[in-house]
Amino acid sequence: MTSHLEHASETHTAAVGGSDNRASSDRGLSANAVVWIITAVAVVVFWLVATSWRPWDLFDRAGFGADFYDEQARAFWRGRLAVDPAIPGPEGFVIGGKTYLYYGPFLSVVRMPLMLFGDLFVGRLVRVSMLIAVVVLCRWSARLARAGRAVIRSKTPTNPVDGRWALGLSTAAVAFSPALFAAGWISVYNETELWALTLAVIGFALIAEWAASGFTQRRLLLGASAAALAATLTRAPIGLGVSVALIACGAVLLWRSRATGFDHGRSALFGGVLPIVAHVIVNFAKFGTLTSVPGDRQLLSLTDPVRAAWFAGNNGSFFSPRFLPTTLVQYLRPDGIRFERLVPGIRFGPLATDRGSYPAESITPASSLPVSATLLLVLAVVGVVWMIQHRNRTWSLLVAAALIGAVPTFMIGFIANRYLIDMLPPLIVAGAIGIWVVLALPRQRLVKTAGVALVVWGLWVNASLATWTSEYKTLGFTQLRYGIDEALFGTPSPSLVPLVAGVDVPRDGIVALDPQCQGVYMAEQGHWLAIDRGGTRRASGVIEPLDDDVVLAAGSGWTLELAQSDGGAVLMVVDAAGQVTFEQPVEVTAPATYEVVLDNVSREFSARVGDLGVLLPVELNAIVPSAPDGAPSALCLDLTPQL
């Protein structure tokens, strides 16, 4: 295991990166400066995508899930693990009458000091948190690559590679991988993925440096153990990879040092086992299980018979090896994207096909590692080949441990693009070796040009998919992309069709226009999603005052009214004979906004009064609400000439 580290005294300096800076400073920018430039570019791109190109919105409250860690932090201040059921809603797990989140506690612990300011920061921290993660990820990816150079130099001391190119390309490969896709959804889900990846990279970098020191630098071991603990208490499978690496190193050191003492190996074993024990304790305290998360106790499962039946058939778990045929094909396929003429030029490819013996519970659009982490994958393959050829046991162990941390994700019965982030640690670790091998190849100009091209490719793919995820449902983005297309190419525009009743919904991303221009819809997983509606499918306004009955919408033979009674306000449907056919008490304070939607295309029948949403009777779907002027969709009018 330690044969390649016999030159530890020679290589430790290179591992911490000082020589790269000195060697290149005389020729312009230092390697460290190049890494900072790449980091700055990554931060700017992530920031712009995460704020929909409105950087001043950085601290705006985000949507559902953005306050989960904040709520968990408040619960910790009260000495509790259970949270307010209203915050997670259907995402909460109901155990013994209390509601719990399945997310690890680390990011909540970090937020605890900010909860002393009340609700000031609640829901506003996710973008900032992820931007910090981007900076840390870039810096530590470069540090891991420096540790990789130490290993290369132990075999080829005269390695001619310019550190600026190596560290710049390796950092960019990580920054513009699926890690960038996390900017497409400002939520607890993507924040968790990004931070788990970042903490894992820190852990592997410190283990690599500890190995380069001849396993003597205790502070590096302590840092790696802390990173493993933080990663495990953020997202357990990813942290498991770092923990396994520490345990394996400790076991080997114990075996080899049994005649001279067990200190180093014993410390590594403790540092690797502690995160696993901590996760088990937290998991048991919440769910009464050692490691599993009881998906059948999630409120969403308790209220959805179909989802409940799915978990019942999978032993109440999210995981099973039966999903591997589906996930392996989808996440490793070479055609995970599609090109199109419309901005941003790339969209998701076809949805995954169920190939396992048990169907996936949810299949959402997802790309694949070969197309969204192309440069990282190439570098990783080269790095693994080099390790095998040179019998490099320590780094092979690190790659194997990182791969173990990625395996559980392949067994999740859900297909989602964000899960690609879980699979990056083994690629990053192996790529930290591969970058030095690739840049030592002949025809350097061609190699560097290809490297830059693949960096740009990663930026385009992942920024496009992130933008698609966050913006494709919005009216403004639809206007923008079709406006640009018309200006550049004229009419007709692609992916634009008339809405025809009774025809199967086409592939995702197709935009359909209602013949009467009462709506613009986008195809999404076999359903029509409304982007804009006209006045005969949507009514909205402001209720003021509340001392009289108010008609919110009306159709042929019915009215939807907000009536006042001694007990408060009541939302009711009244037929032509004056009979109340539906009623729902509501709490509303003037002035209050309202919106009524009765859309039999998207199958939405609802009313929102103030903050309260109410499902309306489906029987009304043949009669649509009437806005004051029955105006058509403005977006539909704009797009109709482009058909």
NUZA-920487 format. One record per residue (C-alpha): residue in one letter; residue number from 1; z, x, y. Coordinates in steps of 0.1 Angstrom, whole numbers, padded with zeros to 4 digits. Each point is the difference from the previous one (the first is absolute). Layout:
REM residues N
PT   rest    nr       w       u       v
PT      a   NUM       Z       X       Y
...
REM end
This chain:
REM residues 643
PT   rest    nr       w       u       v
PT      m     1    0000    0000    0000
PT      t     2    0008    0028    0024
PT      s     3   -0026    0025   -0010
PT      h     4   -0021   -0005    0031
PT      l     5    0031    0005    0022
PT      e     6    0008    0035   -0009
PT      h     7   -0014    0010    0034
PT      a     8    0025   -0023    0017
PT      s     9    0011    0026    0026
PT      e    10   -0037    0005    0010
PT      t    11   -0009   -0036    0002
PT      h    12    0030   -0018    0014
PT      t    13   -0010    0010    0036
PT      a    14   -0035   -0015   -0006
PT      a    15    0016   -0032   -0014
PT      v    16    0017   -0007    0033
PT      g    17   -0032    0006    0019
PT      g    18    0007    0028    0024
PT      s    19   -0028    0022   -0011
PT      d    20   -0027   -0026    0006
PT      n    21    0010   -0004    0036
PT      r    22    0000    0038    0006
PT      a    23   -0032    0006   -0017
PT      s    24   -0019   -0025    0019
PT      s    25    0016    0001    0034
PT      d    26   -0022    0030    0010
PT      r    27   -0031   -0020   -0006
PT      g    28    0008   -0031    0020
PT      l    29    0021   -0030   -0011
PT      s    30    0027    0007   -0025
PT      a    31    0002   -0018   -0033
PT      n    32    0031   -0018    0012
PT      a    33   -0019   -0012    0032
PT      v    34   -0028   -0013   -0022
PT      v    35    0024   -0020   -0020
PT      w    36    0015   -0014    0031
PT      i    37   -0034   -0010    0013
PT      i    38   -0008   -0018   -0032
PT      t    39    0034   -0017    0001
PT      a    40   -0006   -0012    0036
PT      v    41   -0034   -0014   -0009
PT      a    42    0015   -0018   -0030
PT      v    43    0028   -0015    0022
PT      v    44   -0025   -0012    0026
PT      v    45   -0023   -0016   -0027
PT      f    46    0030   -0016   -0018
PT      w    47    0014   -0012    0033
PT      l    48   -0032   -0016    0011
PT      v    49   -0007   -0017   -0033
PT      a    50    0036   -0012   -0003
PT      t    51   -0001   -0016    0034
PT      s    52   -0035   -0015   -0003
PT      w    53   -0012    0025    0027
PT      r    54    0027   -0011    0024
PT      p    55    0023    0030    0000
PT      w    56    0023   -0016    0025
PT      d    57    0010   -0025   -0027
PT      l    58    0018    0027   -0020
PT      f    59    0034   -0017    0004
PT      d    60   -0011   -0036   -0003
PT      r    61    0017   -0020   -0027
PT      a    62   -0021    0001   -0032
PT      g    63   -0005   -0028   -0025
PT      f    64    0016   -0011   -0032
PT      g    65    0020    0027   -0018
PT      a    66    0003    0023    0031
PT      d    67    0037   -0009    0003
PT      f    68    0011    0004   -0037
PT      y    69    0015    0034    0004
PT      d    70    0017   -0011    0033
PT      e    71    0016   -0029   -0018
PT      q    72    0011    0022   -0029
PT      a    73    0015    0025    0026
PT      r    74    0020   -0029    0016
PT      a    75    0012   -0010   -0035
PT      f    76    0012    0036   -0006
PT      w    77    0020   -0001    0032
PT      r    78    0018   -0031   -0014
PT      g    79    0006    0019   -0033
PT      r    80   -0024   -0022   -0019
PT      l    81   -0032    0004   -0020
PT      a    82   -0010   -0037    0003
PT      v    83   -0021   -0010    0030
PT      d    84   -0007   -0031    0020
PT      p    85   -0023   -0022   -0023
PT      a    86   -0020   -0010    0031
PT      i    87   -0013    0035    0006
PT      p    88   -0018    0009   -0033
PT      g    89   -0008   -0037   -0007
PT      p    90   -0021   -0001   -0032
PT      e    91    0003    0038   -0005
PT      g    92    0037   -0002   -0005
PT      f    93    0016    0003   -0035
PT      v    94    0027   -0027   -0007
PT      i    95    0027    0014   -0021
PT      g    96    0033   -0019   -0004
PT      g    97   -0008   -0021    0030
PT      k    98   -0005    0030    0023
PT      t    99   -0033    0014    0013
PT      y   100   -0010    0037   -0004
PT      l   101   -0029    0022    0009
PT      y   102   -0014    0023   -0026
PT      y   103   -0009    0027    0025
PT      g   104    0021    0032   -0002
PT      p   105    0028    0005    0025
PT      f   106   -0010    0033    0015
PT      l   107   -0022   -0013    0029
PT      s   108    0027   -0026    0007
PT      v   109    0027    0026    0002
PT      v   110   -0021    0020    0025
PT      r   111   -0003   -0032    0021
PT      m   112    0037   -0008    0000
PT      p   113    0008    0017    0034
PT      l   114   -0027   -0020    0017
PT      m   115    0015   -0032   -0012
PT      l   116    0029    0006    0024
PT      f   117   -0024   -0011    0027
PT      g   118   -0002   -0035   -0014
PT      d   119   -0035   -0014   -0004
PT      l   120   -0016    0023    0025
PT      f   121   -0018    0021   -0027
PT      v   122   -0004   -0026   -0027
PT      g   123   -0036   -0003   -0012
PT      r   124   -0011    0027    0024
PT      l   125    0006    0031   -0020
PT      v   126   -0026    0000   -0027
PT      r   127   -0029    0015    0020
PT      v   128    0022    0027    0015
PT      s   129    0015    0007   -0035
PT      m   130   -0034    0004   -0015
PT      l   131   -0012    0023    0028
PT      i   132    0030    0023   -0006
PT      a   133   -0009    0000   -0037
PT      v   134   -0035    0011    0008
PT      v   135    0012    0030    0020
PT      v   136    0025    0010   -0027
PT      l   137   -0026   -0005   -0027
PT      c   138   -0026    0022    0017
PT      r   139    0025    0028    0007
PT      w   140    0014    0000   -0035
PT      s   141   -0034   -0002   -0016
PT      a   142   -0009    0032    0018
PT      r   143    0033    0015   -0011
PT      l   144   -0008   -0009   -0036
PT      a   145   -0034    0016    0004
PT      r   146    0016    0032    0012
PT      a   147    0021    0001   -0031
PT      g   148   -0032   -0004   -0020
PT      r   149   -0014    0030    0017
PT      a   150    0030    0020   -0012
PT      v   151   -0009   -0008   -0035
PT      i   152   -0037    0009    0005
PT      r   153    0010    0033    0015
PT      s   154    0022    0008   -0030
PT      k   155   -0033    0002   -0020
PT      t   156   -0024    0011    0027
PT      p   157    0020    0019    0027
PT      t   158   -0032    0005    0020
PT      n   159   -0009   -0036    0002
PT      p   160   -0024   -0001    0030
PT      v   161    0005   -0037    0010
PT      d   162    0006   -0007    0037
PT      g   163    0033   -0019    0002
PT      r   164   -0013   -0020    0030
PT      w   165   -0028   -0016   -0021
PT      a   166    0022   -0005   -0031
PT      l   167    0029   -0015    0018
PT      g   168   -0022   -0021    0023
PT      l   169   -0021   -0015   -0028
PT      s   170    0030   -0006   -0024
PT      t   171    0019   -0017    0028
PT      a   172   -0030   -0021    0010
PT      a   173   -0006   -0009   -0036
PT      v   174    0035   -0015   -0002
PT      a   175    0000   -0016    0035
PT      f   176   -0033   -0018   -0006
PT      s   177    0006   -0011   -0035
PT      p   178    0014   -0035   -0010
PT      a   179    0031    0010    0020
PT      l   180   -0021   -0010    0031
PT      f   181   -0006   -0034   -0015
PT      a   182    0037   -0007    0005
PT      a   183   -0009   -0007    0037
PT      g   184   -0019   -0031   -0010
PT      w   185    0031   -0021   -0007
PT      i   186    0032    0004    0021
PT      s   187    0025   -0011   -0026
PT      v   188    0028    0012   -0022
PT      y   189   -0024    0005   -0028
PT      n   190   -0022    0026    0016
PT      e   191    0029    0017    0018
PT      t   192    0017    0004   -0034
PT      e   193   -0031    0015   -0016
PT      l   194   -0006    0025    0028
PT      w   195    0036    0012    0002
PT      a   196    0003    0003   -0038
PT      l   197   -0031    0022    0000
PT      t   198    0014    0021    0029
PT      l   199    0034    0006   -0016
PT      a   200   -0017    0009   -0033
PT      v   201   -0022    0026    0017
PT      i   202    0031    0015    0016
PT      g   203    0018    0001   -0034
PT      f   204   -0029    0017   -0018
PT      a   205   -0005    0025    0029
PT      l   206    0036    0010   -0001
PT      i   207    0000    0004   -0038
PT      a   208   -0031    0022    0002
PT      e   209    0017    0022    0026
PT      w   210    0031    0001   -0021
PT      a   211   -0021    0012   -0029
PT      a   212   -0016    0026    0023
PT      s   213    0034    0013    0009
PT      g   214    0007    0007   -0037
PT      f   215    0021   -0032   -0001
PT      t   216    0027    0018    0020
PT      q   217   -0001   -0019    0034
PT      r   218    0026   -0027   -0004
PT      r   219   -0008   -0016    0034
PT      l   220   -0035   -0007   -0013
PT      l   221    0014   -0016   -0031
PT      l   222    0024   -0021    0020
PT      g   223   -0029   -0011    0022
PT      a   224   -0021   -0009   -0029
PT      s   225    0028   -0020   -0016
PT      a   226    0006   -0019    0033
PT      a   227   -0037   -0008    0002
PT      a   228    0000   -0012   -0036
PT      l   229    0030   -0023    0008
PT      a   230   -0016   -0014    0032
PT      a   231   -0034   -0005   -0017
PT      t   232    0016   -0018   -0030
PT      l   233    0021   -0022    0023
PT      t   234   -0032   -0009    0018
PT      r   235   -0024   -0006   -0029
PT      a   236    0014    0009   -0033
PT      p   237   -0031    0009   -0020
PT      i   238   -0011    0026    0026
PT      g   239    0034    0015    0002
PT      l   240    0001    0001   -0038
PT      g   241   -0028    0026    0001
PT      v   242    0021    0024    0022
PT      s   243    0031   -0006   -0021
PT      v   244   -0019    0007   -0032
PT      a   245   -0012    0033    0015
PT      l   246    0035    0010    0009
PT      i   247    0014   -0010   -0035
PT      a   248   -0028    0020   -0017
PT      c   249    0006    0031    0021
PT      g   250    0037   -0003   -0006
PT      a   251   -0004   -0004   -0038
PT      v   252   -0022    0031   -0002
PT      l   253    0023    0021    0021
PT      l   254    0030   -0011   -0021
PT      w   255   -0018    0011   -0031
PT      r   256   -0011    0033    0014
PT      s   257    0033    0009    0016
PT      r   258    0024   -0011   -0027
PT      a   259    0010    0036   -0005
PT      t   260    0006    0007    0038
PT      g   261    0013   -0033    0014
PT      f   262   -0012   -0035    0007
PT      d   263    0005   -0004    0037
PT      h   264   -0036   -0004    0012
PT      g   265   -0011   -0022   -0029
PT      r   266    0032   -0021    0002
PT      s   267   -0006   -0006    0037
PT      a   268   -0036   -0010   -0005
PT      l   269    0009   -0024   -0028
PT      f   270    0027   -0016    0022
PT      g   271   -0025   -0003    0029
PT      g   272   -0026   -0017   -0023
PT      v   273    0024   -0023   -0018
PT      l   274    0019   -0012    0032
PT      p   275   -0029   -0019    0015
PT      i   276   -0006   -0019   -0033
PT      v   277    0037   -0008   -0003
PT      a   278    0001   -0012    0036
PT      h   279   -0030   -0023   -0006
PT      v   280    0016   -0014   -0031
PT      i   281    0033   -0008    0019
PT      v   282   -0018   -0017    0028
PT      n   283   -0023   -0019   -0023
PT      f   284    0029   -0012   -0021
PT      a   285    0020   -0010    0030
PT      k   286   -0029   -0022    0012
PT      f   287   -0016   -0013   -0032
PT      g   288    0024    0007   -0028
PT      t   289   -0026    0022   -0017
PT      l   290   -0003    0037   -0003
PT      t   291   -0035    0007    0011
PT      s   292   -0021   -0032   -0002
PT      v   293   -0006   -0025    0028
PT      p   294    0002   -0036   -0012
PT      g   295   -0032   -0015    0013
PT      d   296    0008   -0033   -0015
PT      r   297    0030   -0002    0024
PT      q   298   -0021    0004    0031
PT      l   299    0000   -0032    0021
PT      l   300   -0038    0001   -0001
PT      s   301    0002   -0002   -0038
PT      l   302    0027   -0027    0001
PT      t   303   -0021   -0023    0022
PT      d   304   -0035    0007   -0016
PT      p   305   -0003   -0012   -0036
PT      v   306   -0032    0021   -0005
PT      r   307    0017    0032    0011
PT      a   308    0031   -0009   -0020
PT      a   309   -0021   -0005   -0032
PT      w   310   -0017    0034    0006
PT      f   311    0034    0018    0002
PT      a   312    0012   -0020   -0031
PT      g   313   -0029    0014   -0019
PT      n   314    0007    0036    0012
PT      n   315    0038    0001   -0008
PT      g   316    0009   -0007    0036
PT      s   317   -0014    0034    0011
PT      f   318   -0026    0012    0025
PT      f   319   -0010    0028   -0024
PT      s   320   -0018    0002   -0034
PT      p   321   -0023    0025   -0017
PT      r   322   -0022   -0030   -0006
PT      f   323   -0013    0003    0035
PT      l   324   -0013    0036   -0004
PT      p   325   -0036   -0009   -0009
PT      t   326   -0002   -0020    0032
PT      t   327    0017    0024    0023
PT      l   328   -0015    0033   -0013
PT      v   329   -0035   -0013    0003
PT      q   330    0005   -0014    0035
PT      y   331    0019    0029    0015
PT      l   332   -0023    0027   -0015
PT      r   333   -0034   -0017    0003
PT      p   334   -0026    0018    0021
PT      d   335   -0012   -0032    0017
PT      g   336    0031   -0013    0017
PT      i   337   -0017   -0007    0033
PT      r   338   -0032   -0015    0014
PT      f   339   -0020    0009    0031
PT      e   340   -0012   -0026    0025
PT      r   341   -0017    0000    0034
PT      l   342    0028   -0017    0018
PT      v   343    0028    0021    0016
PT      p   344    0019    0018   -0014
PT      g   345   -0027    0006   -0026
PT      i   346    0021    0001   -0031
PT      r   347    0019   -0028   -0018
PT      f   348    0017   -0005   -0033
PT      g   349   -0021    0000   -0031
PT      p   350    0002   -0027   -0027
PT      l   351    0034   -0013   -0011
PT      a   352    0015    0014   -0032
PT      t   353   -0009   -0016   -0033
PT      d   354    0028   -0008   -0024
PT      r   355   -0005    0022   -0030
PT      g   356    0035    0001   -0016
PT      s   357    0016   -0022   -0026
PT      y   358    0020   -0018    0027
PT      p   359   -0015   -0010    0034
PT      a   360    0011    0015    0032
PT      e   361    0021   -0023    0021
PT      s   362   -0018    0008    0033
PT      i   363   -0033    0018    0006
PT      t   364   -0006    0009    0037
PT      p   365   -0028    0022    0015
PT      a   366    0005    0036   -0009
PT      s   367   -0021    0032    0001
PT      s   368    0005    0030   -0023
PT      l   369    0011    0036    0001
PT      p   370   -0035    0015   -0004
PT      v   371   -0012   -0017    0032
PT      s   372    0031   -0001    0022
PT      a   373    0016    0034   -0010
PT      t   374   -0032    0019   -0008
PT      l   375    0009    0034    0014
PT      l   376    0036   -0002   -0014
PT      l   377   -0014   -0009   -0034
PT      v   378   -0025    0029    0000
PT      l   379    0027    0025    0011
PT      a   380    0024   -0013   -0027
PT      v   381   -0026    0004   -0028
PT      v   382   -0007    0035    0011
PT      g   383    0037    0008    0003
PT      v   384    0008   -0013   -0035
PT      v   385   -0029    0020   -0015
PT      w   386    0014    0031    0017
PT      m   387    0035   -0007   -0013
PT      i   388   -0013   -0004   -0035
PT      q   389   -0020    0032    0002
PT      h   390    0029    0020    0013
PT      r   391    0026   -0017   -0021
PT      n   392    0020   -0008    0031
PT      r   393    0030   -0019   -0015
PT      t   394    0020   -0008    0031
PT      w   395   -0027   -0017    0020
PT      s   396   -0013   -0017   -0031
PT      l   397    0035   -0014   -0004
PT      l   398    0000   -0012    0036
PT      v   399   -0034   -0018   -0005
PT      a   400    0012   -0015   -0032
PT      a   401    0032   -0013    0015
PT      a   402   -0019   -0015    0030
PT      l   403   -0023   -0017   -0024
PT      i   404    0030   -0015   -0019
PT      g   405    0010   -0015    0034
PT      a   406   -0034   -0016    0003
PT      v   407   -0002   -0015   -0035
PT      p   408    0022   -0031    0007
PT      t   409   -0024   -0011    0028
PT      f   410   -0029   -0001   -0026
PT      m   411    0022   -0025   -0020
PT      i   412    0006   -0024    0029
PT      g   413   -0016   -0034   -0006
PT      f   414   -0013   -0001    0035
PT      i   415   -0031    0016    0015
PT      a   416    0004    0012    0036
PT      n   417   -0016    0028    0020
PT      r   418    0034    0012    0013
PT      y   419    0010    0010   -0036
PT      l   420   -0025    0029    0003
PT      i   421    0026    0017    0022
PT      d   422    0023    0002   -0030
PT      m   423   -0027    0020   -0018
PT      l   424   -0003    0027    0026
PT      p   425    0029    0024   -0008
PT      p   426   -0016    0016   -0031
PT      l   427   -0033    0004    0020
PT      i   428    0018    0016    0030
PT      v   429    0020    0024   -0022
PT      a   430   -0030    0011   -0021
PT      g   431   -0022    0001    0032
PT      a   432    0024    0025    0016
PT      i   433   -0012    0024   -0026
PT      g   434   -0036   -0012   -0001
PT      i   435   -0007    0005    0038
PT      w   436    0005    0038   -0003
PT      v   437   -0023    0002   -0031
PT      v   438   -0027   -0021    0016
PT      l   439    0000    0020    0032
PT      a   440   -0003    0033   -0019
PT      l   441   -0033   -0011   -0015
PT      p   442   -0033    0016    0012
PT      r   443   -0022   -0017    0025
PT      q   444    0029   -0007    0023
PT      r   445   -0020   -0017    0027
PT      l   446   -0012   -0026   -0025
PT      v   447    0035   -0005   -0014
PT      k   448    0016   -0004    0034
PT      t   449   -0027   -0024    0011
PT      a   450    0005   -0021   -0031
PT      g   451    0038    0001    0006
PT      v   452   -0004   -0013    0036
PT      a   453   -0025   -0027   -0012
PT      l   454    0026   -0012   -0026
PT      v   455    0027   -0001    0027
PT      v   456   -0022   -0022    0022
PT      w   457   -0009   -0021   -0030
PT      g   458    0037   -0006   -0008
PT      l   459    0007   -0009    0036
PT      w   460   -0029   -0025    0001
PT      v   461    0009   -0016   -0033
PT      n   462    0037   -0004    0005
PT      a   463   -0002   -0009    0037
PT      s   464   -0027   -0026   -0009
PT      l   465    0020   -0016   -0028
PT      a   466    0032    0000    0022
PT      t   467   -0019   -0016    0028
PT      w   468   -0016   -0025   -0024
PT      t   469    0034   -0010   -0014
PT      s   470    0016   -0005    0034
PT      e   471   -0028   -0015    0020
PT      y   472   -0026   -0018   -0022
PT      k   473    0018   -0033    0004
PT      t   474    0001    0002    0038
PT      l   475   -0023   -0018    0024
PT      g   476   -0003    0030    0023
PT      f   477   -0010    0025   -0027
PT      t   478   -0026   -0025   -0013
PT      q   479   -0015   -0004    0035
PT      l   480    0000    0038    0005
PT      r   481   -0017    0010   -0033
PT      y   482   -0028   -0027    0003
PT      g   483   -0004    0007    0037
PT      i   484   -0006    0037   -0007
PT      d   485   -0023   -0008   -0028
PT      e   486   -0021   -0023    0021
PT      a   487   -0002    0026    0028
PT      l   488   -0011    0027   -0024
PT      f   489   -0022   -0018   -0025
PT      g   490   -0008   -0034    0014
PT      t   491    0000   -0031   -0022
PT      p   492    0006   -0011   -0027
PT      s   493    0033    0016   -0007
PT      p   494    0012    0008   -0035
PT      s   495    0028   -0017   -0019
PT      l   496   -0005   -0032    0021
PT      v   497   -0009   -0033   -0017
PT      p   498    0001   -0037    0007
PT      l   499    0029   -0019   -0016
PT      v   500   -0012   -0022   -0028
PT      a   501    0023   -0025   -0017
PT      g   502    0003    0003   -0038
PT      v   503   -0014    0035   -0002
PT      d   504    0021    0027   -0016
PT      v   505    0018    0023    0024
PT      p   506   -0019    0033    0002
PT      r   507    0014    0036   -0001
PT      d   508    0028    0010    0024
PT      g   509   -0010    0006    0036
PT      i   510   -0029   -0025    0003
PT      v   511    0004   -0020    0032
PT      a   512   -0011   -0037   -0001
PT      l   513   -0008   -0023    0029
PT      d   514    0007   -0037   -0001
PT      p   515   -0033   -0020    0007
PT      q   516    0018   -0020    0027
PT      c   517    0017    0032    0013
PT      q   518    0034   -0014   -0008
PT      g   519    0011    0032   -0016
PT      v   520   -0007    0037   -0009
PT      y   521    0012    0011   -0035
PT      m   522    0002    0032   -0019
PT      a   523   -0001    0002   -0038
PT      e   524    0031    0015   -0015
PT      q   525    0007    0001   -0038
PT      g   526   -0019   -0032   -0008
PT      h   527    0013   -0020    0030
PT      w   528   -0011   -0006    0036
PT      l   529    0023    0015    0027
PT      a   530   -0002   -0016    0034
PT      i   531   -0007    0025    0029
PT      d   532   -0006   -0027    0026
PT      r   533    0000   -0038    0001
PT      g   534   -0014   -0026    0023
PT      g   535    0018   -0029    0015
PT      t   536   -0006   -0024   -0029
PT      r   537    0019    0022   -0025
PT      r   538    0027    0014    0023
PT      a   539    0020   -0015    0028
PT      s   540    0025    0019    0021
PT      g   541    0020   -0003    0032
PT      v   542    0034    0000    0017
PT      i   543    0026   -0027   -0004
PT      e   544    0019   -0007    0033
PT      p   545    0021   -0020    0005
PT      l   546    0016   -0012   -0032
PT      d   547    0014   -0033    0012
PT      d   548   -0030   -0021   -0012
PT      d   549   -0020   -0002   -0032
PT      v   550   -0030    0024    0000
PT      v   551   -0032   -0004   -0019
PT      l   552   -0010    0035   -0013
PT      a   553   -0032   -0010   -0018
PT      a   554   -0019   -0031   -0010
PT      g   555   -0027   -0010   -0024
PT      s   556   -0017   -0031   -0012
PT      g   557    0029   -0023   -0010
PT      w   558    0029    0024    0005
PT      t   559    0020    0019    0026
PT      l   560    0023    0030   -0002
PT      e   561    0029   -0006    0023
PT      l   562    0032    0019    0011
PT      a   563    0024   -0029    0004
PT      q   564    0034    0000    0015
PT      s   565    0030   -0017   -0017
PT      d   566    0038    0001    0002
PT      g   567    0000    0027   -0027
PT      g   568   -0025    0022    0018
PT      a   569   -0037    0005   -0002
PT      v   570   -0021   -0011   -0030
PT      l   571   -0036    0010   -0008
PT      m   572   -0017   -0030   -0015
PT      v   573   -0034   -0014   -0011
PT      v   574   -0006   -0036    0010
PT      d   575   -0029   -0020   -0015
PT      a   576   -0021   -0027    0018
PT      a   577    0025   -0027   -0010
PT      g   578    0029    0019    0016
PT      q   579    0015    0010   -0032
PT      v   580    0016    0035   -0003
PT      t   581   -0016    0017   -0030
PT      f   582    0016    0034    0005
PT      e   583    0030    0013    0019
PT      q   584    0018    0033    0005
PT      p   585    0030    0007    0023
PT      v   586   -0005    0030    0022
PT      e   587    0021    0019    0025
PT      v   588   -0020    0007    0032
PT      t   589    0009    0010    0035
PT      a   590   -0023   -0006    0030
PT      p   591   -0023    0015    0009
PT      a   592   -0013    0004   -0035
PT      t   593   -0035    0010   -0012
PT      y   594   -0016   -0018   -0029
PT      e   595   -0030    0005   -0023
PT      v   596   -0015   -0025   -0025
PT      v   597   -0025    0012   -0026
PT      l   598   -0018   -0023   -0024
PT      d   599   -0027    0021   -0016
PT      n   600   -0015   -0010   -0033
PT      v   601   -0022    0031   -0001
PT      s   602    0030    0025    0000
PT      r   603    0023   -0027   -0016
PT      e   604    0025    0002    0028
PT      f   605    0019   -0031    0010
PT      s   606    0030    0009    0022
PT      a   607    0017   -0005    0034
PT      r   608    0021    0025    0019
PT      v   609    0024   -0013    0026
PT      g   610    0018    0028    0018
PT      d   611    0011    0025   -0028
PT      l   612   -0001   -0027   -0028
PT      g   613   -0029   -0003   -0023
PT      v   614   -0006   -0033   -0019
PT      l   615   -0024   -0007   -0028
PT      l   616   -0020   -0032    0006
PT      p   617   -0012   -0025   -0026
PT      v   618   -0031    0011   -0017
PT      e   619   -0012   -0036    0001
PT      l   620   -0009    0007    0037
PT      n   621   -0026    0025   -0010
PT      a   622   -0029   -0025    0004
PT      i   623    0010   -0007    0036
PT      v   624    0003    0029    0024
PT      p   625    0022    0002    0031
PT      s   626   -0016   -0004    0034
PT      a   627    0004    0024    0028
PT      p   628   -0003   -0014    0036
PT      d   629   -0037    0010    0002
PT      g   630   -0008    0006   -0037
PT      a   631   -0015    0034    0011
PT      p   632   -0018    0021   -0026
PT      s   633    0010    0035   -0010
PT      a   634   -0010    0024    0028
PT      l   635   -0004    0028   -0026
PT      c   636   -0024   -0022   -0020
PT      l   637   -0021   -0007    0030
PT      d   638   -0002    0038    0007
PT      l   639   -0010    0009   -0036
PT      t   640   -0024   -0028   -0007
PT      p   641   -0030    0018    0016
PT      q   642    0006    0029   -0023
PT      l   643   -0005   -0020   -0032
REM end
